């Protein structure tokens, strides 16, 4: 689990959870709080892909 834990000034902690890949269900390095307009490998209407699955899909549909 690659969640980010931030120590806040008031002494509390904030846990930032990461998205999971919609294909393989593995945790990505993309925080859930990151807006979709700033994400790589995000598929509108479907969700977040990990780098491995995104590369597999891109390679499968690339003209050779």
PyMOL Python script that loads the backbone (N, CA, C, O; Angstrom):
from pymol import cmd

cmd.read_pdbstr("""\
ATOM      1  N   UNK A   1       0.852  -1.175   0.000  1.00  0.00           N
ATOM      2  CA  UNK A   1       0.000   0.000   0.000  1.00  0.00           C
ATOM      3  C   UNK A   1       0.894   1.233   0.000  1.00  0.00           C
ATOM      4  O   UNK A   1       1.771   1.371   0.853  1.00  0.00           O
ATOM      5  N   UNK A   2       0.669   2.124  -0.956  1.00  0.00           N
ATOM      6  CA  UNK A   2       1.495   3.323  -1.093  1.00  0.00           C
ATOM      7  C   UNK A   2       0.738   4.579  -0.684  1.00  0.00           C
ATOM      8  O   UNK A   2       0.907   5.630  -1.303  1.00  0.00           O
ATOM      9  N   UNK A   3      -0.080   4.486   0.331  1.00  0.00           N
ATOM     10  CA  UNK A   3      -0.811   5.658   0.784  1.00  0.00           C
ATOM     11  C   UNK A   3       0.144   6.661   1.413  1.00  0.00           C
ATOM     12  O   UNK A   3       1.139   6.287   2.034  1.00  0.00           O
ATOM     13  N   UNK A   4      -0.172   7.935   1.244  1.00  0.00           N
ATOM     14  CA  UNK A   4       0.651   9.004   1.789  1.00  0.00           C
ATOM     15  C   UNK A   4       0.037   9.486   3.092  1.00  0.00           C
ATOM     16  O   UNK A   4      -1.157   9.779   3.154  1.00  0.00           O
ATOM     17  N   UNK A   5       0.850   9.565   4.124  1.00  0.00           N
ATOM     18  CA  UNK A   5       0.396  10.064   5.420  1.00  0.00           C
ATOM     19  C   UNK A   5       1.063  11.413   5.652  1.00  0.00           C
ATOM     20  O   UNK A   5       2.287  11.532   5.617  1.00  0.00           O
ATOM     21  N   UNK A   6       0.237  12.423   5.889  1.00  0.00           N
ATOM     22  CA  UNK A   6       0.740  13.774   6.111  1.00  0.00           C
ATOM     23  C   UNK A   6       0.439  14.197   7.538  1.00  0.00           C
ATOM     24  O   UNK A   6      -0.686  14.035   8.011  1.00  0.00           O
ATOM     25  N   UNK A   7       1.428  14.733   8.219  1.00  0.00           N
ATOM     26  CA  UNK A   7       1.253  15.259   9.574  1.00  0.00           C
ATOM     27  C   UNK A   7       0.800  16.717   9.457  1.00  0.00           C
ATOM     28  O   UNK A   7       1.527  17.557   8.925  1.00  0.00           O
ATOM     29  N   UNK A   8      -0.389  17.008   9.950  1.00  0.00           N
ATOM     30  CA  UNK A   8      -0.940  18.355   9.870  1.00  0.00           C
ATOM     31  C   UNK A   8      -0.435  19.221  11.018  1.00  0.00           C
ATOM     32  O   UNK A   8       0.025  18.707  12.038  1.00  0.00           O
ATOM     33  N   UNK A   9      -0.522  20.526  10.846  1.00  0.00           N
ATOM     34  CA  UNK A   9      -0.033  21.466  11.865  1.00  0.00           C
ATOM     35  C   UNK A   9      -0.765  21.332  13.195  1.00  0.00           C
ATOM     36  O   UNK A   9      -0.183  21.588  14.250  1.00  0.00           O
ATOM     37  N   UNK A  10      -2.035  20.932  13.156  1.00  0.00           N
ATOM     38  CA  UNK A  10      -2.811  20.812  14.396  1.00  0.00           C
ATOM     39  C   UNK A  10      -2.541  19.502  15.128  1.00  0.00           C
ATOM     40  O   UNK A  10      -3.173  19.217  16.145  1.00  0.00           O
ATOM     41  N   UNK A  11      -1.606  18.702  14.616  1.00  0.00           N
ATOM     42  CA  UNK A  11      -1.247  17.454  15.289  1.00  0.00           C
ATOM     43  C   UNK A  11      -1.946  16.234  14.728  1.00  0.00           C
ATOM     44  O   UNK A  11      -1.586  15.108  15.073  1.00  0.00           O
ATOM     45  N   UNK A  12      -2.931  16.428  13.876  1.00  0.00           N
ATOM     46  CA  UNK A  12      -3.640  15.305  13.268  1.00  0.00           C
ATOM     47  C   UNK A  12      -2.842  14.743  12.087  1.00  0.00           C
ATOM     48  O   UNK A  12      -1.839  15.318  11.662  1.00  0.00           O
ATOM     49  N   UNK A  13      -3.304  13.632  11.582  1.00  0.00           N
ATOM     50  CA  UNK A  13      -2.720  13.012  10.409  1.00  0.00           C
ATOM     51  C   UNK A  13      -3.767  12.904   9.316  1.00  0.00           C
ATOM     52  O   UNK A  13      -4.948  12.686   9.586  1.00  0.00           O
ATOM     53  N   UNK A  14      -3.323  13.060   8.086  1.00  0.00           N
ATOM     54  CA  UNK A  14      -4.201  12.916   6.924  1.00  0.00           C
ATOM     55  C   UNK A  14      -3.658  11.766   6.086  1.00  0.00           C
ATOM     56  O   UNK A  14      -2.482  11.756   5.724  1.00  0.00           O
ATOM     57  N   UNK A  15      -4.525  10.789   5.777  1.00  0.00           N
ATOM     58  CA  UNK A  15      -4.119   9.650   4.954  1.00  0.00           C
ATOM     59  C   UNK A  15      -4.683   9.858   3.555  1.00  0.00           C
ATOM     60  O   UNK A  15      -5.892   9.996   3.370  1.00  0.00           O
ATOM     61  N   UNK A  16      -3.792   9.877   2.580  1.00  0.00           N
ATOM     62  CA  UNK A  16      -4.170  10.066   1.183  1.00  0.00           C
ATOM     63  C   UNK A  16      -4.178   8.697   0.507  1.00  0.00           C
ATOM     64  O   UNK A  16      -3.130   8.065   0.369  1.00  0.00           O
ATOM     65  N   UNK A  17      -5.361   8.237   0.086  1.00  0.00           N
ATOM     66  CA  UNK A  17      -5.467   6.931  -0.561  1.00  0.00           C
ATOM     67  C   UNK A  17      -5.225   7.059  -2.055  1.00  0.00           C
ATOM     68  O   UNK A  17      -5.518   8.091  -2.659  1.00  0.00           O
ATOM     69  N   UNK A  18      -4.689   6.004  -2.639  1.00  0.00           N
ATOM     70  CA  UNK A  18      -4.397   5.978  -4.062  1.00  0.00           C
ATOM     71  C   UNK A  18      -5.467   5.196  -4.820  1.00  0.00           C
ATOM     72  O   UNK A  18      -6.132   4.324  -4.261  1.00  0.00           O
ATOM     73  N   UNK A  19      -5.619   5.525  -6.098  1.00  0.00           N
ATOM     74  CA  UNK A  19      -6.568   4.832  -6.966  1.00  0.00           C
ATOM     75  C   UNK A  19      -6.094   3.410  -7.247  1.00  0.00           C
ATOM     76  O   UNK A  19      -4.908   3.106  -7.121  1.00  0.00           O
ATOM     77  N   UNK A  20      -7.026   2.548  -7.626  1.00  0.00           N
ATOM     78  CA  UNK A  20      -6.689   1.213  -8.083  1.00  0.00           C
ATOM     79  C   UNK A  20      -6.976   1.111  -9.577  1.00  0.00           C
ATOM     80  O   UNK A  20      -7.844   1.809 -10.100  1.00  0.00           O
ATOM     81  N   UNK A  21      -6.253   0.250 -10.246  1.00  0.00           N
ATOM     82  CA  UNK A  21      -6.399   0.051 -11.683  1.00  0.00           C
ATOM     83  C   UNK A  21      -7.720  -0.663 -11.959  1.00  0.00           C
ATOM     84  O   UNK A  21      -8.070  -1.616 -11.264  1.00  0.00           O
ATOM     85  N   UNK A  22      -8.447  -0.204 -12.970  1.00  0.00           N
ATOM     86  CA  UNK A  22      -9.741  -0.804 -13.306  1.00  0.00           C
ATOM     87  C   UNK A  22      -9.603  -2.143 -14.023  1.00  0.00           C
ATOM     88  O   UNK A  22     -10.581  -2.879 -14.148  1.00  0.00           O
ATOM     89  N   UNK A  23      -8.399  -2.465 -14.496  1.00  0.00           N
ATOM     90  CA  UNK A  23      -8.181  -3.725 -15.205  1.00  0.00           C
ATOM     91  C   UNK A  23      -7.638  -4.798 -14.262  1.00  0.00           C
ATOM     92  O   UNK A  23      -8.226  -5.872 -14.139  1.00  0.00           O
ATOM     93  N   UNK A  24      -6.523  -4.510 -13.598  1.00  0.00           N
ATOM     94  CA  UNK A  24      -5.849  -5.529 -12.779  1.00  0.00           C
ATOM     95  C   UNK A  24      -6.107  -5.373 -11.278  1.00  0.00           C
ATOM     96  O   UNK A  24      -5.714  -6.230 -10.487  1.00  0.00           O
ATOM     97  N   UNK A  25      -6.762  -4.290 -10.894  1.00  0.00           N
ATOM     98  CA  UNK A  25      -7.121  -4.029  -9.497  1.00  0.00           C
ATOM     99  C   UNK A  25      -5.910  -3.773  -8.592  1.00  0.00           C
ATOM    100  O   UNK A  25      -6.029  -3.857  -7.370  1.00  0.00           O
ATOM    101  N   UNK A  26      -4.751  -3.464  -9.176  1.00  0.00           N
ATOM    102  CA  UNK A  26      -3.565  -3.112  -8.400  1.00  0.00           C
ATOM    103  C   UNK A  26      -3.614  -1.632  -8.037  1.00  0.00           C
ATOM    104  O   UNK A  26      -4.200  -0.821  -8.755  1.00  0.00           O
ATOM    105  N   UNK A  27      -2.997  -1.299  -6.928  1.00  0.00           N
ATOM    106  CA  UNK A  27      -2.944   0.097  -6.508  1.00  0.00           C
ATOM    107  C   UNK A  27      -2.000   0.881  -7.417  1.00  0.00           C
ATOM    108  O   UNK A  27      -0.897   0.426  -7.720  1.00  0.00           O
ATOM    109  N   UNK A  28      -2.441   2.059  -7.848  1.00  0.00           N
ATOM    110  CA  UNK A  28      -1.615   2.924  -8.680  1.00  0.00           C
ATOM    111  C   UNK A  28      -0.912   3.937  -7.770  1.00  0.00           C
ATOM    112  O   UNK A  28      -1.083   3.911  -6.551  1.00  0.00           O
ATOM    113  N   UNK A  29      -0.130   4.815  -8.366  1.00  0.00           N
ATOM    114  CA  UNK A  29       0.531   5.873  -7.599  1.00  0.00           C
ATOM    115  C   UNK A  29      -0.212   7.196  -7.753  1.00  0.00           C
ATOM    116  O   UNK A  29       0.354   8.265  -7.526  1.00  0.00           O
ATOM    117  N   UNK A  30      -1.489   7.113  -8.141  1.00  0.00           N
ATOM    118  CA  UNK A  30      -2.300   8.308  -8.366  1.00  0.00           C
ATOM    119  C   UNK A  30      -3.212   8.520  -7.160  1.00  0.00           C
ATOM    120  O   UNK A  30      -4.047   7.664  -6.868  1.00  0.00           O
ATOM    121  N   UNK A  31      -3.071   9.641  -6.456  1.00  0.00           N
ATOM    122  CA  UNK A  31      -3.943   9.900  -5.308  1.00  0.00           C
ATOM    123  C   UNK A  31      -5.387  10.130  -5.749  1.00  0.00           C
ATOM    124  O   UNK A  31      -5.637  10.737  -6.790  1.00  0.00           O
ATOM    125  N   UNK A  32      -6.324   9.646  -4.956  1.00  0.00           N
ATOM    126  CA  UNK A  32      -7.753   9.816  -5.261  1.00  0.00           C
ATOM    127  C   UNK A  32      -8.144  11.283  -5.347  1.00  0.00           C
ATOM    128  O   UNK A  32      -9.088  11.633  -6.055  1.00  0.00           O
ATOM    129  N   UNK A  33      -7.435  12.133  -4.639  1.00  0.00           N
ATOM    130  CA  UNK A  33      -7.784  13.553  -4.600  1.00  0.00           C
ATOM    131  C   UNK A  33      -7.322  14.314  -5.838  1.00  0.00           C
ATOM    132  O   UNK A  33      -7.721  15.462  -6.033  1.00  0.00           O
ATOM    133  N   UNK A  34      -6.490  13.703  -6.678  1.00  0.00           N
ATOM    134  CA  UNK A  34      -5.997  14.376  -7.881  1.00  0.00           C
ATOM    135  C   UNK A  34      -7.107  14.426  -8.928  1.00  0.00           C
ATOM    136  O   UNK A  34      -7.668  13.393  -9.294  1.00  0.00           O
ATOM    137  N   UNK A  35      -7.420  15.620  -9.405  1.00  0.00           N
ATOM    138  CA  UNK A  35      -8.491  15.796 -10.384  1.00  0.00           C
ATOM    139  C   UNK A  35      -8.158  15.030 -11.661  1.00  0.00           C
ATOM    140  O   UNK A  35      -6.994  14.953 -12.056  1.00  0.00           O
ATOM    141  N   UNK A  36      -9.183  14.460 -12.308  1.00  0.00           N
ATOM    142  CA  UNK A  36      -8.961  13.624 -13.489  1.00  0.00           C
ATOM    143  C   UNK A  36      -8.316  14.383 -14.643  1.00  0.00           C
ATOM    144  O   UNK A  36      -7.672  13.764 -15.490  1.00  0.00           O
ATOM    145  N   UNK A  37      -8.466  15.684 -14.702  1.00  0.00           N
ATOM    146  CA  UNK A  37      -7.846  16.473 -15.766  1.00  0.00           C
ATOM    147  C   UNK A  37      -6.321  16.492 -15.662  1.00  0.00           C
ATOM    148  O   UNK A  37      -5.642  16.824 -16.634  1.00  0.00           O
ATOM    149  N   UNK A  38      -5.785  16.144 -14.511  1.00  0.00           N
ATOM    150  CA  UNK A  38      -4.348  16.179 -14.296  1.00  0.00           C
ATOM    151  C   UNK A  38      -3.731  14.788 -14.191  1.00  0.00           C
ATOM    152  O   UNK A  38      -2.555  14.664 -13.847  1.00  0.00           O
ATOM    153  N   UNK A  39      -4.490  13.754 -14.476  1.00  0.00           N
ATOM    154  CA  UNK A  39      -4.008  12.374 -14.369  1.00  0.00           C
ATOM    155  C   UNK A  39      -3.534  11.849 -15.715  1.00  0.00           C
ATOM    156  O   UNK A  39      -4.032  12.247 -16.768  1.00  0.00           O
ATOM    157  N   UNK A  40      -2.567  10.952 -15.658  1.00  0.00           N
ATOM    158  CA  UNK A  40      -2.203  10.196 -16.853  1.00  0.00           C
ATOM    159  C   UNK A  40      -2.878   8.832 -16.736  1.00  0.00           C
ATOM    160  O   UNK A  40      -3.145   8.364 -15.629  1.00  0.00           O
ATOM    161  N   UNK A  41      -3.150   8.206 -17.851  1.00  0.00           N
ATOM    162  CA  UNK A  41      -3.755   6.872 -17.908  1.00  0.00           C
ATOM    163  C   UNK A  41      -5.158   6.822 -17.310  1.00  0.00           C
ATOM    164  O   UNK A  41      -5.580   5.778 -16.814  1.00  0.00           O
ATOM    165  N   UNK A  42      -5.883   7.937 -17.352  1.00  0.00           N
ATOM    166  CA  UNK A  42      -7.261   7.954 -16.888  1.00  0.00           C
ATOM    167  C   UNK A  42      -8.174   7.830 -18.099  1.00  0.00           C
ATOM    168  O   UNK A  42      -7.981   8.524 -19.097  1.00  0.00           O
ATOM    169  N   UNK A  43      -9.170   6.948 -18.018  1.00  0.00           N
ATOM    170  CA  UNK A  43     -10.113   6.712 -19.109  1.00  0.00           C
ATOM    171  C   UNK A  43     -11.468   7.275 -18.691  1.00  0.00           C
ATOM    172  O   UNK A  43     -12.074   6.801 -17.729  1.00  0.00           O
ATOM    173  N   UNK A  44     -11.942   8.291 -19.420  1.00  0.00           N
ATOM    174  CA  UNK A  44     -13.243   8.893 -19.109  1.00  0.00           C
ATOM    175  C   UNK A  44     -14.337   7.830 -19.146  1.00  0.00           C
ATOM    176  O   UNK A  44     -14.415   7.043 -20.089  1.00  0.00           O
ATOM    177  N   UNK A  45     -15.169   7.811 -18.127  1.00  0.00           N
ATOM    178  CA  UNK A  45     -16.278   6.874 -18.059  1.00  0.00           C
ATOM    179  C   UNK A  45     -15.913   5.502 -17.547  1.00  0.00           C
ATOM    180  O   UNK A  45     -16.791   4.672 -17.317  1.00  0.00           O
ATOM    181  N   UNK A  46     -14.613   5.247 -17.363  1.00  0.00           N
ATOM    182  CA  UNK A  46     -14.180   3.942 -16.879  1.00  0.00           C
ATOM    183  C   UNK A  46     -13.377   4.067 -15.586  1.00  0.00           C
ATOM    184  O   UNK A  46     -13.735   3.461 -14.575  1.00  0.00           O
ATOM    185  N   UNK A  47     -12.293   4.848 -15.609  1.00  0.00           N
ATOM    186  CA  UNK A  47     -11.495   5.033 -14.407  1.00  0.00           C
ATOM    187  C   UNK A  47     -10.013   5.020 -14.671  1.00  0.00           C
ATOM    188  O   UNK A  47      -9.566   5.248 -15.795  1.00  0.00           O
ATOM    189  N   UNK A  48      -9.255   4.753 -13.632  1.00  0.00           N
ATOM    190  CA  UNK A  48      -7.799   4.848 -13.645  1.00  0.00           C
ATOM    191  C   UNK A  48      -7.165   3.534 -14.074  1.00  0.00           C
ATOM    192  O   UNK A  48      -7.591   2.460 -13.650  1.00  0.00           O
ATOM    193  N   UNK A  49      -6.137   3.629 -14.924  1.00  0.00           N
ATOM    194  CA  UNK A  49      -5.321   2.480 -15.308  1.00  0.00           C
ATOM    195  C   UNK A  49      -3.942   2.616 -14.691  1.00  0.00           C
ATOM    196  O   UNK A  49      -3.444   3.728 -14.517  1.00  0.00           O
ATOM    197  N   UNK A  50      -3.316   1.481 -14.357  1.00  0.00           N
ATOM    198  CA  UNK A  50      -1.917   1.517 -13.936  1.00  0.00           C
ATOM    199  C   UNK A  50      -1.066   1.657 -15.198  1.00  0.00           C
ATOM    200  O   UNK A  50      -1.574   1.490 -16.307  1.00  0.00           O
ATOM    201  N   UNK A  51       0.208   1.958 -15.039  1.00  0.00           N
ATOM    202  CA  UNK A  51       1.100   2.132 -16.188  1.00  0.00           C
ATOM    203  C   UNK A  51       1.205   0.860 -17.019  1.00  0.00           C
ATOM    204  O   UNK A  51       1.228   0.928 -18.248  1.00  0.00           O
ATOM    205  N   UNK A  52       1.268  -0.291 -16.373  1.00  0.00           N
ATOM    206  CA  UNK A  52       1.415  -1.564 -17.086  1.00  0.00           C
ATOM    207  C   UNK A  52       0.212  -1.834 -17.980  1.00  0.00           C
ATOM    208  O   UNK A  52       0.378  -2.155 -19.157  1.00  0.00           O
ATOM    209  N   UNK A  53      -0.988  -1.710 -17.440  1.00  0.00           N
ATOM    210  CA  UNK A  53      -2.203  -1.969 -18.224  1.00  0.00           C
ATOM    211  C   UNK A  53      -2.386  -0.924 -19.321  1.00  0.00           C
ATOM    212  O   UNK A  53      -2.817  -1.257 -20.425  1.00  0.00           O
ATOM    213  N   UNK A  54      -2.066   0.327 -19.031  1.00  0.00           N
ATOM    214  CA  UNK A  54      -2.178   1.383 -20.035  1.00  0.00           C
ATOM    215  C   UNK A  54      -1.242   1.107 -21.202  1.00  0.00           C
ATOM    216  O   UNK A  54      -1.628   1.281 -22.358  1.00  0.00           O
ATOM    217  N   UNK A  55      -0.009   0.676 -20.913  1.00  0.00           N
ATOM    218  CA  UNK A  55       0.945   0.358 -21.975  1.00  0.00           C
ATOM    219  C   UNK A  55       0.499  -0.843 -22.791  1.00  0.00           C
ATOM    220  O   UNK A  55       0.662  -0.854 -24.011  1.00  0.00           O
ATOM    221  N   UNK A  56      -0.060  -1.857 -22.139  1.00  0.00           N
ATOM    222  CA  UNK A  56      -0.566  -3.025 -22.868  1.00  0.00           C
ATOM    223  C   UNK A  56      -1.678  -2.630 -23.822  1.00  0.00           C
ATOM    224  O   UNK A  56      -1.712  -3.091 -24.964  1.00  0.00           O
ATOM    225  N   UNK A  57      -2.577  -1.790 -23.368  1.00  0.00           N
ATOM    226  CA  UNK A  57      -3.691  -1.359 -24.217  1.00  0.00           C
ATOM    227  C   UNK A  57      -3.188  -0.491 -25.362  1.00  0.00           C
ATOM    228  O   UNK A  57      -3.620  -0.663 -26.502  1.00  0.00           O
ATOM    229  N   UNK A  58      -2.281   0.438 -25.075  1.00  0.00           N
ATOM    230  CA  UNK A  58      -1.739   1.297 -26.127  1.00  0.00           C
ATOM    231  C   UNK A  58      -0.999   0.491 -27.184  1.00  0.00           C
ATOM    232  O   UNK A  58      -1.140   0.756 -28.378  1.00  0.00           O
ATOM    233  N   UNK A  59      -0.216  -0.486 -26.756  1.00  0.00           N
ATOM    234  CA  UNK A  59       0.542  -1.319 -27.695  1.00  0.00           C
ATOM    235  C   UNK A  59      -0.375  -2.197 -28.544  1.00  0.00           C
ATOM    236  O   UNK A  59      -0.081  -2.470 -29.708  1.00  0.00           O
ATOM    237  N   UNK A  60      -1.469  -2.631 -27.964  1.00  0.00           N
ATOM    238  CA  UNK A  60      -2.397  -3.498 -28.694  1.00  0.00           C
ATOM    239  C   UNK A  60      -3.098  -2.744 -29.821  1.00  0.00           C
ATOM    240  O   UNK A  60      -3.399  -3.334 -30.858  1.00  0.00           O
ATOM    241  N   UNK A  61      -3.360  -1.460 -29.639  1.00  0.00           N
ATOM    242  CA  UNK A  61      -4.100  -0.683 -30.611  1.00  0.00           C
ATOM    243  C   UNK A  61      -3.225   0.281 -31.413  1.00  0.00           C
ATOM    244  O   UNK A  61      -3.738   1.193 -32.060  1.00  0.00           O
ATOM    245  N   UNK A  62      -1.913   0.082 -31.371  1.00  0.00           N
ATOM    246  CA  UNK A  62      -1.001   0.915 -32.142  1.00  0.00           C
ATOM    247  C   UNK A  62      -0.786   0.275 -33.503  1.00  0.00           C
ATOM    248  O   UNK A  62      -0.529  -0.925 -33.602  1.00  0.00           O
ATOM    249  N   UNK A  63      -0.894   1.086 -34.558  1.00  0.00           N
ATOM    250  CA  UNK A  63      -0.660   0.578 -35.906  1.00  0.00           C
ATOM    251  C   UNK A  63       0.816   0.264 -36.083  1.00  0.00           C
ATOM    252  O   UNK A  63       1.676   1.027 -35.643  1.00  0.00           O
ATOM    253  N   UNK A  64       1.101  -0.831 -36.711  1.00  0.00           N
ATOM    254  CA  UNK A  64       2.499  -1.233 -36.942  1.00  0.00           C
ATOM    255  C   UNK A  64       2.778  -1.304 -38.402  1.00  0.00           C
ATOM    256  O   UNK A  64       3.898  -1.624 -38.802  1.00  0.00           O
TER     257      UNK A  64
END
""", "prot")
cmd.dss("prot")
cmd.show_as("cartoon", "prot")
cmd.util.cbc("prot")
cmd.orient("prot")
